[in-house]
């Protein structure tokens, strides 16, 4: 938000009262008026997006307290001043809202502004109804300069206000016992307007805090987005390079293993030129000798395939000789069941032998061999 383009609105105490407004551009008041017609009077359709808005609520609806706690650190003193101000209200504290200044010197008094929560909600709803979201809500008496002694006074928002060293009030509250014969220094309208303009950048107290703090919309930082995109791209590129390097290493390792395999196979197969050819020729030689992987898997597969049609037949042992012959012992309640399995193996093209026997339980056994 920028105070180079701003709107200052002095709210009226009466609900049907007309607010006074000032349009500020480059630190100077360029237009002012009464009512809510500032856009039409300024010849614009809407305030610029970066314009700052300050509300000055009626002085009679905001009570100011000056409370000092020099023995406490400033943050603790500020919290204590806020609680003390709420306890002085004539209505329950939960119906009041207290905001403190930013004083960080424990030797100086903390200024606490107290307003009813209902009034705060009304002012913000009124602003929202008129298309505004105030950045600052400043108590009107704080536009008066603080005197060294006595009082300063001026007309602000249609009310005559007085400010002393540690007190602020409207003129109708200035009872003789409060001000006595203290000197009152009048402050010009121009000085009040100048302090309002200065408060756009550095308000002495802002009621928009705590529960009523303005919710800031985070603007997109194009440079930050650009940096995020750049780093994301670099991370993706690095990930891709790592993956490619891993794939390249795997291919190199596979090639090395192939070369080693071919070198070992050439000790048996001098004519082998690549791993695939060496594997094919080696399996062929093993098969011719009754060895190799298929010399075992093929007969076993034929055996179990034949047993699928004979559920009463079980294999009690299975082994393979060094010459590649598969040996198994079949058991069944009836010899015919075993014979059907042996016939199915022969039909599949395998050579078999069978030696029948019987176990102590009365089952029929058959010690068989299967060869391709």
KELUMDO-601913 format. One record per residue (C-alpha): residue number from 1; residue in one letter; y, z, x. Coordinates in nm, 2 decimals. Each point is the difference from the previous one (the first is absolute). Layout:
<nodes>
@i = NUM	aa = A	py = Y	pz = Z	px = X
...
</nodes>
This chain:
<nodes>
@i = 1	aa = X	py = 0.00	pz = 0.00	px = 0.00
@i = 2	aa = X	py = 0.35	pz = -0.08	px = 0.12
@i = 3	aa = X	py = 0.33	pz = 0.17	px = -0.07
@i = 4	aa = X	py = 0.18	pz = -0.33	px = 0.07
@i = 5	aa = X	py = -0.08	pz = -0.09	px = -0.36
@i = 6	aa = X	py = -0.01	pz = 0.31	px = -0.22
@i = 7	aa = X	py = 0.07	pz = 0.13	px = -0.35
@i = 8	aa = X	py = 0.13	pz = 0.36	px = -0.06
@i = 9	aa = X	py = -0.02	pz = 0.13	px = -0.36
@i = 10	aa = X	py = 0.17	pz = 0.32	px = -0.12
@i = 11	aa = X	py = -0.20	pz = 0.11	px = -0.30
@i = 12	aa = X	py = 0.17	pz = 0.15	px = -0.31
@i = 13	aa = X	py = -0.10	pz = 0.35	px = -0.12
@i = 14	aa = X	py = -0.02	pz = -0.11	px = -0.37
@i = 15	aa = X	py = -0.29	pz = -0.22	px = -0.10
@i = 16	aa = X	py = 0.23	pz = -0.26	px = -0.15
@i = 17	aa = X	py = 0.25	pz = 0.02	px = 0.28
@i = 18	aa = X	py = 0.09	pz = -0.30	px = 0.21
@i = 19	aa = X	py = -0.09	pz = 0.02	px = 0.37
@i = 20	aa = X	py = 0.25	pz = -0.11	px = 0.27
@i = 21	aa = X	py = -0.13	pz = -0.24	px = 0.26
@i = 22	aa = X	py = 0.11	pz = -0.14	px = 0.33
@i = 23	aa = X	py = -0.14	pz = -0.31	px = 0.18
@i = 24	aa = X	py = 0.01	pz = 0.04	px = 0.37
@i = 25	aa = X	py = -0.02	pz = -0.30	px = 0.24
@i = 26	aa = X	py = 0.02	pz = 0.04	px = 0.38
@i = 27	aa = X	py = 0.12	pz = 0.36	px = -0.03
@i = 28	aa = X	py = 0.28	pz = -0.08	px = -0.25
@i = 29	aa = X	py = 0.04	pz = 0.03	px = -0.37
@i = 30	aa = X	py = 0.03	pz = -0.35	px = -0.14
@i = 31	aa = X	py = -0.03	pz = 0.07	px = -0.37
@i = 32	aa = X	py = -0.01	pz = 0.30	px = -0.23
@i = 33	aa = X	py = -0.01	pz = 0.07	px = -0.37
@i = 34	aa = X	py = -0.14	pz = 0.21	px = -0.29
@i = 35	aa = X	py = -0.31	pz = -0.05	px = -0.20
@i = 36	aa = X	py = -0.32	pz = -0.18	px = 0.10
@i = 37	aa = X	py = 0.14	pz = -0.35	px = 0.03
@i = 38	aa = X	py = 0.01	pz = -0.01	px = 0.38
@i = 39	aa = X	py = -0.20	pz = -0.32	px = 0.03
@i = 40	aa = X	py = 0.22	pz = -0.20	px = -0.24
@i = 41	aa = X	py = 0.31	pz = 0.14	px = 0.15
@i = 42	aa = X	py = -0.12	pz = -0.09	px = 0.35
@i = 43	aa = X	py = -0.12	pz = -0.35	px = -0.12
@i = 44	aa = X	py = -0.35	pz = 0.05	px = 0.12
@i = 45	aa = X	py = -0.34	pz = -0.01	px = -0.18
@i = 46	aa = X	py = -0.15	pz = 0.28	px = 0.20
@i = 47	aa = X	py = 0.07	pz = 0.22	px = 0.30
@i = 48	aa = X	py = -0.13	pz = -0.13	px = 0.33
@i = 49	aa = X	py = -0.34	pz = 0.12	px = 0.09
@i = 50	aa = X	py = 0.13	pz = 0.20	px = 0.29
@i = 51	aa = X	py = 0.29	pz = 0.16	px = -0.18
@i = 52	aa = X	py = 0.02	pz = 0.38	px = 0.01
@i = 53	aa = X	py = 0.06	pz = 0.20	px = -0.33
@i = 54	aa = X	py = 0.14	pz = 0.35	px = -0.01
@i = 55	aa = X	py = 0.03	pz = 0.21	px = -0.32
@i = 56	aa = X	py = 0.25	pz = 0.28	px = -0.02
@i = 57	aa = X	py = -0.11	pz = 0.23	px = -0.29
@i = 58	aa = X	py = 0.24	pz = 0.22	px = -0.20
@i = 59	aa = X	py = 0.10	pz = 0.30	px = 0.20
@i = 60	aa = X	py = -0.06	pz = 0.23	px = -0.29
@i = 61	aa = X	py = -0.37	pz = -0.09	px = 0.00
@i = 62	aa = X	py = -0.07	pz = 0.08	px = 0.36
@i = 63	aa = X	py = 0.04	pz = 0.34	px = 0.15
@i = 64	aa = X	py = 0.07	pz = 0.04	px = 0.37
@i = 65	aa = X	py = -0.11	pz = 0.30	px = 0.21
@i = 66	aa = X	py = 0.09	pz = 0.09	px = 0.36
@i = 67	aa = X	py = -0.28	pz = 0.22	px = 0.14
@i = 68	aa = X	py = -0.03	pz = 0.11	px = 0.36
@i = 69	aa = X	py = -0.31	pz = 0.12	px = 0.19
@i = 70	aa = X	py = 0.10	pz = 0.02	px = 0.37
@i = 71	aa = X	py = -0.31	pz = 0.20	px = 0.09
@i = 72	aa = X	py = -0.24	pz = -0.28	px = -0.11
@i = 73	aa = X	py = -0.07	pz = -0.34	px = 0.16
@i = 74	aa = X	py = 0.19	pz = -0.27	px = -0.19
@i = 75	aa = X	py = -0.31	pz = -0.14	px = -0.19
@i = 76	aa = X	py = -0.10	pz = 0.35	px = -0.12
@i = 77	aa = X	py = 0.36	pz = 0.08	px = -0.08
@i = 78	aa = X	py = 0.03	pz = -0.31	px = -0.20
@i = 79	aa = X	py = -0.31	pz = 0.08	px = -0.20
@i = 80	aa = X	py = 0.12	pz = 0.36	px = -0.06
@i = 81	aa = X	py = 0.34	pz = -0.13	px = -0.12
@i = 82	aa = X	py = -0.17	pz = -0.23	px = -0.24
@i = 83	aa = X	py = -0.21	pz = 0.28	px = -0.15
@i = 84	aa = X	py = 0.29	pz = 0.24	px = -0.02
@i = 85	aa = X	py = 0.21	pz = -0.26	px = -0.18
@i = 86	aa = X	py = -0.27	pz = -0.07	px = -0.26
@i = 87	aa = X	py = -0.04	pz = 0.38	px = -0.06
@i = 88	aa = X	py = 0.37	pz = 0.02	px = -0.09
@i = 89	aa = X	py = -0.03	pz = -0.25	px = -0.29
@i = 90	aa = X	py = 0.03	pz = 0.12	px = -0.36
@i = 91	aa = X	py = -0.30	pz = -0.20	px = -0.11
@i = 92	aa = X	py = -0.35	pz = 0.01	px = 0.14
@i = 93	aa = X	py = -0.04	pz = -0.14	px = 0.35
@i = 94	aa = X	py = -0.25	pz = -0.26	px = -0.11
@i = 95	aa = X	py = 0.27	pz = -0.16	px = -0.21
@i = 96	aa = X	py = 0.23	pz = -0.03	px = 0.30
@i = 97	aa = X	py = 0.01	pz = -0.23	px = 0.30
@i = 98	aa = X	py = 0.15	pz = 0.10	px = 0.33
@i = 99	aa = X	py = 0.10	pz = -0.22	px = 0.29
@i = 100	aa = X	py = 0.13	pz = 0.11	px = 0.34
@i = 101	aa = X	py = 0.22	pz = -0.15	px = 0.26
@i = 102	aa = X	py = -0.12	pz = -0.10	px = 0.35
@i = 103	aa = X	py = 0.17	pz = 0.28	px = 0.19
@i = 104	aa = X	py = -0.20	pz = 0.09	px = 0.31
@i = 105	aa = X	py = 0.22	pz = 0.27	px = 0.13
@i = 106	aa = X	py = -0.12	pz = 0.35	px = -0.11
@i = 107	aa = X	py = 0.35	pz = 0.13	px = 0.06
@i = 108	aa = X	py = 0.14	pz = -0.22	px = -0.28
@i = 109	aa = X	py = -0.06	pz = 0.05	px = -0.37
@i = 110	aa = X	py = -0.25	pz = -0.23	px = -0.17
@i = 111	aa = X	py = 0.15	pz = -0.18	px = -0.30
@i = 112	aa = X	py = -0.24	pz = -0.01	px = -0.30
@i = 113	aa = X	py = 0.06	pz = -0.21	px = -0.31
@i = 114	aa = X	py = -0.17	pz = 0.11	px = -0.32
@i = 115	aa = X	py = -0.03	pz = -0.21	px = -0.31
@i = 116	aa = X	py = -0.23	pz = 0.00	px = -0.30
@i = 117	aa = X	py = -0.30	pz = -0.23	px = 0.02
@i = 118	aa = X	py = 0.09	pz = -0.14	px = -0.34
@i = 119	aa = X	py = 0.34	pz = -0.11	px = 0.14
@i = 120	aa = X	py = -0.16	pz = -0.15	px = 0.31
@i = 121	aa = X	py = -0.24	pz = -0.20	px = -0.22
@i = 122	aa = X	py = 0.28	pz = -0.11	px = -0.23
@i = 123	aa = X	py = 0.22	pz = -0.13	px = 0.28
@i = 124	aa = X	py = -0.29	pz = -0.19	px = 0.16
@i = 125	aa = X	py = -0.10	pz = -0.15	px = -0.34
@i = 126	aa = X	py = 0.36	pz = -0.09	px = -0.07
@i = 127	aa = X	py = 0.01	pz = -0.18	px = 0.34
@i = 128	aa = X	py = -0.33	pz = -0.17	px = -0.07
@i = 129	aa = X	py = 0.13	pz = -0.12	px = -0.34
@i = 130	aa = X	py = 0.29	pz = -0.16	px = 0.18
@i = 131	aa = X	py = -0.22	pz = -0.17	px = 0.27
@i = 132	aa = X	py = 0.07	pz = 0.25	px = 0.27
@i = 133	aa = X	py = -0.22	pz = 0.22	px = 0.23
@i = 134	aa = X	py = 0.25	pz = 0.24	px = 0.17
@i = 135	aa = X	py = -0.04	pz = 0.06	px = 0.37
@i = 136	aa = X	py = 0.23	pz = 0.30	px = -0.01
@i = 137	aa = X	py = 0.09	pz = 0.26	px = -0.26
@i = 138	aa = X	py = 0.29	pz = 0.20	px = 0.14
@i = 139	aa = X	py = 0.16	pz = 0.31	px = -0.17
@i = 140	aa = X	py = 0.36	pz = -0.08	px = -0.08
@i = 141	aa = X	py = 0.16	pz = 0.31	px = 0.17
@i = 142	aa = X	py = -0.14	pz = -0.11	px = 0.34
@i = 143	aa = X	py = 0.24	pz = -0.29	px = -0.01
@i = 144	aa = X	py = 0.27	pz = 0.26	px = 0.06
@i = 145	aa = X	py = 0.07	pz = 0.09	px = 0.36
@i = 146	aa = X	py = -0.11	pz = 0.35	px = 0.09
@i = 147	aa = X	py = 0.32	pz = 0.22	px = 0.06
@i = 148	aa = X	py = 0.04	pz = 0.25	px = 0.28
@i = 149	aa = X	py = 0.14	pz = 0.23	px = -0.26
@i = 150	aa = X	py = 0.11	pz = -0.01	px = -0.36
@i = 151	aa = X	py = -0.11	pz = -0.30	px = -0.21
@i = 152	aa = X	py = 0.02	pz = -0.38	px = 0.00
@i = 153	aa = X	py = 0.03	pz = -0.17	px = -0.34
@i = 154	aa = X	py = 0.00	pz = -0.34	px = -0.16
@i = 155	aa = X	py = -0.09	pz = -0.20	px = -0.31
@i = 156	aa = X	py = -0.36	pz = -0.13	px = 0.03
@i = 157	aa = X	py = -0.19	pz = -0.16	px = -0.28
@i = 158	aa = X	py = 0.26	pz = 0.10	px = -0.25
@i = 159	aa = X	py = -0.01	pz = 0.38	px = 0.09
@i = 160	aa = X	py = 0.23	pz = 0.20	px = 0.22
@i = 161	aa = X	py = -0.22	pz = 0.16	px = 0.27
@i = 162	aa = X	py = 0.06	pz = 0.27	px = 0.26
@i = 163	aa = X	py = -0.18	pz = 0.06	px = 0.32
@i = 164	aa = X	py = 0.02	pz = 0.31	px = 0.21
@i = 165	aa = X	py = -0.16	pz = 0.11	px = 0.32
@i = 166	aa = X	py = -0.32	pz = 0.10	px = -0.18
@i = 167	aa = X	py = 0.06	pz = -0.08	px = -0.36
@i = 168	aa = X	py = 0.06	pz = -0.30	px = -0.23
@i = 169	aa = X	py = 0.10	pz = -0.01	px = -0.36
@i = 170	aa = X	py = 0.18	pz = -0.19	px = -0.28
@i = 171	aa = X	py = 0.35	pz = 0.11	px = -0.08
@i = 172	aa = X	py = -0.10	pz = 0.16	px = -0.33
@i = 173	aa = X	py = -0.24	pz = 0.23	px = 0.20
@i = 174	aa = X	py = 0.28	pz = 0.10	px = 0.25
@i = 175	aa = X	py = 0.06	pz = 0.35	px = -0.14
@i = 176	aa = X	py = 0.28	pz = 0.19	px = 0.16
@i = 177	aa = X	py = -0.24	pz = 0.26	px = 0.14
@i = 178	aa = X	py = -0.18	pz = -0.28	px = 0.18
@i = 179	aa = X	py = 0.29	pz = -0.18	px = 0.16
@i = 180	aa = X	py = 0.28	pz = 0.25	px = -0.02
@i = 181	aa = X	py = 0.31	pz = -0.13	px = 0.17
@i = 182	aa = X	py = -0.19	pz = -0.22	px = 0.25
@i = 183	aa = X	py = 0.18	pz = -0.31	px = 0.11
@i = 184	aa = X	py = -0.13	pz = -0.33	px = -0.16
@i = 185	aa = X	py = 0.05	pz = -0.32	px = 0.20
@i = 186	aa = X	py = -0.01	pz = -0.31	px = -0.22
@i = 187	aa = X	py = -0.21	pz = -0.29	px = 0.14
@i = 188	aa = X	py = 0.11	pz = -0.36	px = -0.08
@i = 189	aa = X	py = -0.22	pz = -0.24	px = -0.19
@i = 190	aa = X	py = 0.00	pz = -0.22	px = 0.31
@i = 191	aa = X	py = -0.15	pz = 0.28	px = 0.21
@i = 192	aa = X	py = -0.27	pz = 0.07	px = -0.27
@i = 193	aa = X	py = -0.08	pz = -0.37	px = -0.01
@i = 194	aa = X	py = -0.02	pz = -0.01	px = 0.38
@i = 195	aa = X	py = -0.24	pz = 0.30	px = 0.01
@i = 196	aa = X	py = -0.21	pz = -0.17	px = -0.27
@i = 197	aa = X	py = -0.03	pz = -0.31	px = 0.22
@i = 198	aa = X	py = -0.09	pz = 0.21	px = 0.30
@i = 199	aa = X	py = -0.27	pz = 0.18	px = -0.20
@i = 200	aa = X	py = -0.18	pz = -0.33	px = -0.06
@i = 201	aa = X	py = -0.11	pz = 0.02	px = 0.36
@i = 202	aa = X	py = -0.01	pz = 0.37	px = 0.05
@i = 203	aa = X	py = -0.01	pz = 0.21	px = -0.31
@i = 204	aa = X	py = 0.05	pz = 0.37	px = 0.06
@i = 205	aa = X	py = -0.27	pz = 0.07	px = -0.27
@i = 206	aa = X	py = -0.22	pz = -0.24	px = -0.19
@i = 207	aa = X	py = -0.17	pz = 0.11	px = -0.33
@i = 208	aa = X	py = -0.25	pz = -0.27	px = 0.04
@i = 209	aa = X	py = -0.26	pz = 0.21	px = 0.18
@i = 210	aa = X	py = -0.32	pz = 0.18	px = -0.08
@i = 211	aa = X	py = -0.13	pz = -0.09	px = -0.34
@i = 212	aa = X	py = 0.29	pz = -0.24	px = -0.05
@i = 213	aa = X	py = -0.01	pz = -0.17	px = 0.33
@i = 214	aa = X	py = 0.04	pz = -0.38	px = -0.01
@i = 215	aa = X	py = -0.33	pz = -0.19	px = 0.03
@i = 216	aa = X	py = 0.06	pz = -0.24	px = 0.28
@i = 217	aa = X	py = -0.16	pz = -0.35	px = -0.02
@i = 218	aa = X	py = -0.12	pz = -0.09	px = 0.34
@i = 219	aa = X	py = 0.14	pz = -0.34	px = 0.09
@i = 220	aa = X	py = -0.23	pz = -0.24	px = 0.17
@i = 221	aa = X	py = 0.07	pz = -0.02	px = 0.37
@i = 222	aa = X	py = -0.05	pz = -0.36	px = 0.09
@i = 223	aa = X	py = -0.02	pz = 0.08	px = 0.37
@i = 224	aa = X	py = -0.26	pz = 0.26	px = -0.06
@i = 225	aa = X	py = -0.20	pz = -0.24	px = -0.21
@i = 226	aa = X	py = 0.03	pz = -0.25	px = 0.27
@i = 227	aa = X	py = -0.13	pz = 0.25	px = 0.26
@i = 228	aa = X	py = -0.29	pz = 0.09	px = -0.22
@i = 229	aa = X	py = -0.09	pz = -0.36	px = -0.05
@i = 230	aa = X	py = 0.02	pz = -0.07	px = 0.37
@i = 231	aa = X	py = -0.22	pz = 0.30	px = 0.09
@i = 232	aa = X	py = -0.25	pz = -0.08	px = -0.28
@i = 233	aa = X	py = -0.02	pz = -0.36	px = 0.14
@i = 234	aa = X	py = -0.05	pz = 0.13	px = 0.35
@i = 235	aa = X	py = -0.27	pz = 0.24	px = -0.11
@i = 236	aa = X	py = -0.18	pz = -0.28	px = -0.19
@i = 237	aa = X	py = 0.02	pz = -0.23	px = 0.30
@i = 238	aa = X	py = -0.13	pz = 0.27	px = 0.23
@i = 239	aa = X	py = -0.29	pz = 0.07	px = -0.24
@i = 240	aa = X	py = -0.08	pz = -0.37	px = -0.01
@i = 241	aa = X	py = 0.01	pz = -0.02	px = 0.38
@i = 242	aa = X	py = -0.23	pz = 0.30	px = 0.03
@i = 243	aa = X	py = -0.25	pz = -0.15	px = -0.25
@i = 244	aa = X	py = 0.01	pz = -0.34	px = 0.18
@i = 245	aa = X	py = -0.06	pz = 0.17	px = 0.34
@i = 246	aa = X	py = -0.29	pz = 0.19	px = -0.15
@i = 247	aa = X	py = -0.15	pz = -0.32	px = -0.14
@i = 248	aa = X	py = 0.05	pz = -0.18	px = 0.34
@i = 249	aa = X	py = -0.18	pz = 0.29	px = 0.18
@i = 250	aa = X	py = -0.29	pz = -0.02	px = -0.25
@i = 251	aa = X	py = -0.04	pz = -0.37	px = 0.06
@i = 252	aa = X	py = 0.02	pz = 0.05	px = 0.37
@i = 253	aa = X	py = -0.27	pz = 0.27	px = -0.02
@i = 254	aa = X	py = -0.22	pz = -0.22	px = -0.22
@i = 255	aa = X	py = 0.04	pz = -0.29	px = 0.24
@i = 256	aa = X	py = -0.10	pz = 0.23	px = 0.29
@i = 257	aa = X	py = -0.30	pz = 0.13	px = -0.18
@i = 258	aa = X	py = -0.11	pz = -0.36	px = -0.08
@i = 259	aa = X	py = 0.03	pz = -0.09	px = 0.37
@i = 260	aa = X	py = -0.20	pz = 0.30	px = 0.10
@i = 261	aa = X	py = -0.26	pz = -0.08	px = -0.26
@i = 262	aa = X	py = -0.03	pz = -0.36	px = 0.11
@i = 263	aa = X	py = -0.03	pz = 0.11	px = 0.36
@i = 264	aa = X	py = -0.29	pz = 0.23	px = -0.08
@i = 265	aa = X	py = -0.16	pz = -0.25	px = -0.23
@i = 266	aa = X	py = 0.01	pz = -0.27	px = 0.28
@i = 267	aa = X	py = -0.23	pz = 0.22	px = 0.20
@i = 268	aa = X	py = -0.27	pz = -0.09	px = -0.26
@i = 269	aa = X	py = 0.15	pz = -0.32	px = -0.14
@i = 270	aa = X	py = 0.17	pz = -0.18	px = 0.28
@i = 271	aa = X	py = 0.12	pz = -0.28	px = -0.23
@i = 272	aa = X	py = 0.19	pz = 0.23	px = -0.24
@i = 273	aa = X	py = 0.37	pz = -0.09	px = -0.01
@i = 274	aa = X	py = 0.14	pz = 0.23	px = -0.27
@i = 275	aa = X	py = -0.10	pz = 0.33	px = -0.18
@i = 276	aa = X	py = -0.10	pz = -0.17	px = -0.33
@i = 277	aa = X	py = -0.23	pz = -0.24	px = 0.18
@i = 278	aa = X	py = -0.15	pz = 0.27	px = 0.22
@i = 279	aa = X	py = -0.06	pz = 0.22	px = -0.31
@i = 280	aa = X	py = -0.17	pz = -0.28	px = -0.19
@i = 281	aa = X	py = -0.23	pz = -0.10	px = 0.29
@i = 282	aa = X	py = -0.08	pz = 0.37	px = 0.08
@i = 283	aa = X	py = -0.11	pz = 0.07	px = -0.36
@i = 284	aa = X	py = -0.21	pz = -0.32	px = 0.01
@i = 285	aa = X	py = -0.18	pz = 0.12	px = 0.30
@i = 286	aa = X	py = -0.06	pz = 0.35	px = -0.14
@i = 287	aa = X	py = -0.12	pz = -0.14	px = -0.32
@i = 288	aa = X	py = -0.25	pz = -0.22	px = 0.19
@i = 289	aa = X	py = -0.13	pz = 0.31	px = 0.17
@i = 290	aa = X	py = -0.01	pz = 0.19	px = -0.33
@i = 291	aa = X	py = 0.29	pz = 0.22	px = 0.10
@i = 292	aa = X	py = 0.37	pz = 0.00	px = -0.10
@i = 293	aa = X	py = 0.16	pz = 0.13	px = -0.31
@i = 294	aa = X	py = -0.14	pz = -0.25	px = -0.25
@i = 295	aa = X	py = -0.35	pz = 0.06	px = 0.13
@i = 296	aa = X	py = 0.02	pz = 0.35	px = -0.16
@i = 297	aa = X	py = 0.23	pz = -0.05	px = -0.29
@i = 298	aa = X	py = -0.17	pz = -0.31	px = -0.15
@i = 299	aa = X	py = -0.35	pz = 0.15	px = -0.04
@i = 300	aa = X	py = 0.14	pz = 0.33	px = -0.12
@i = 301	aa = X	py = 0.22	pz = -0.18	px = -0.26
@i = 302	aa = X	py = -0.31	pz = -0.19	px = -0.12
@i = 303	aa = X	py = -0.20	pz = 0.32	px = -0.02
@i = 304	aa = X	py = 0.26	pz = 0.18	px = -0.22
@i = 305	aa = X	py = 0.06	pz = -0.31	px = -0.21
@i = 306	aa = X	py = -0.37	pz = -0.02	px = -0.08
@i = 307	aa = X	py = -0.01	pz = 0.37	px = -0.09
@i = 308	aa = X	py = 0.27	pz = -0.04	px = -0.27
@i = 309	aa = X	py = -0.26	pz = -0.14	px = -0.24
@i = 310	aa = X	py = -0.24	pz = 0.28	px = 0.08
@i = 311	aa = X	py = 0.17	pz = 0.33	px = -0.08
@i = 312	aa = X	py = -0.32	pz = 0.19	px = 0.06
@i = 313	aa = X	py = -0.01	pz = -0.09	px = 0.37
@i = 314	aa = X	py = 0.18	pz = 0.22	px = 0.26
@i = 315	aa = X	py = 0.05	pz = -0.04	px = 0.37
@i = 316	aa = X	py = -0.11	pz = 0.32	px = 0.19
@i = 317	aa = X	py = 0.08	pz = -0.13	px = 0.35
@i = 318	aa = X	py = 0.18	pz = -0.29	px = 0.16
@i = 319	aa = X	py = 0.02	pz = -0.10	px = 0.37
@i = 320	aa = X	py = 0.05	pz = -0.30	px = 0.24
@i = 321	aa = X	py = -0.21	pz = -0.08	px = 0.30
@i = 322	aa = X	py = 0.15	pz = -0.12	px = 0.33
@i = 323	aa = X	py = -0.13	pz = -0.35	px = -0.07
@i = 324	aa = X	py = 0.20	pz = -0.01	px = -0.33
@i = 325	aa = X	py = -0.29	pz = 0.07	px = -0.24
@i = 326	aa = X	py = 0.09	pz = 0.22	px = -0.30
@i = 327	aa = X	py = -0.25	pz = 0.27	px = -0.09
@i = 328	aa = X	py = 0.01	pz = 0.18	px = -0.34
@i = 329	aa = X	py = -0.23	pz = 0.23	px = -0.21
@i = 330	aa = X	py = 0.00	pz = -0.07	px = -0.37
@i = 331	aa = X	py = -0.13	pz = 0.25	px = -0.26
@i = 332	aa = X	py = -0.08	pz = -0.05	px = -0.37
@i = 333	aa = X	py = -0.22	pz = 0.14	px = -0.27
@i = 334	aa = X	py = -0.18	pz = -0.33	px = -0.04
@i = 335	aa = X	py = -0.11	pz = -0.25	px = 0.27
@i = 336	aa = X	py = 0.11	pz = -0.29	px = -0.23
@i = 337	aa = X	py = 0.37	pz = 0.11	px = 0.03
@i = 338	aa = X	py = -0.02	pz = -0.02	px = 0.38
@i = 339	aa = X	py = -0.18	pz = -0.33	px = -0.02
@i = 340	aa = X	py = 0.29	pz = -0.15	px = -0.21
@i = 341	aa = X	py = 0.25	pz = 0.11	px = 0.27
@i = 342	aa = X	py = -0.21	pz = -0.16	px = 0.28
@i = 343	aa = X	py = -0.03	pz = -0.32	px = -0.20
@i = 344	aa = X	py = 0.38	pz = -0.02	px = -0.05
@i = 345	aa = X	py = 0.06	pz = 0.05	px = 0.37
@i = 346	aa = X	py = -0.24	pz = -0.29	px = 0.08
@i = 347	aa = X	py = 0.16	pz = -0.22	px = -0.25
@i = 348	aa = X	py = 0.34	pz = 0.07	px = 0.17
@i = 349	aa = X	py = -0.15	pz = -0.16	px = 0.32
@i = 350	aa = X	py = -0.09	pz = 0.30	px = 0.21
@i = 351	aa = X	py = -0.33	pz = 0.08	px = 0.17
@i = 352	aa = X	py = -0.16	pz = 0.33	px = -0.09
@i = 353	aa = X	py = -0.30	pz = 0.21	px = 0.08
@i = 354	aa = X	py = -0.12	pz = 0.30	px = -0.21
@i = 355	aa = X	py = -0.24	pz = 0.29	px = 0.06
@i = 356	aa = X	py = -0.08	pz = 0.20	px = -0.32
@i = 357	aa = X	py = -0.06	pz = 0.37	px = -0.01
@i = 358	aa = X	py = 0.04	pz = 0.30	px = -0.23
@i = 359	aa = X	py = 0.19	pz = 0.32	px = 0.04
@i = 360	aa = X	py = -0.14	pz = 0.34	px = -0.09
@i = 361	aa = X	py = 0.19	pz = -0.01	px = -0.33
@i = 362	aa = X	py = -0.19	pz = -0.31	px = -0.12
@i = 363	aa = X	py = 0.28	pz = -0.25	px = 0.05
@i = 364	aa = X	py = -0.08	pz = -0.34	px = 0.14
@i = 365	aa = X	py = 0.16	pz = -0.07	px = 0.34
@i = 366	aa = X	py = 0.04	pz = -0.32	px = 0.20
@i = 367	aa = X	py = 0.11	pz = -0.02	px = 0.36
@i = 368	aa = X	py = 0.17	pz = -0.35	px = 0.02
@i = 369	aa = X	py = 0.17	pz = -0.21	px = 0.27
@i = 370	aa = X	py = 0.26	pz = -0.27	px = -0.08
@i = 371	aa = X	py = 0.10	pz = -0.28	px = 0.23
@i = 372	aa = X	py = 0.23	pz = -0.30	px = -0.05
</nodes>
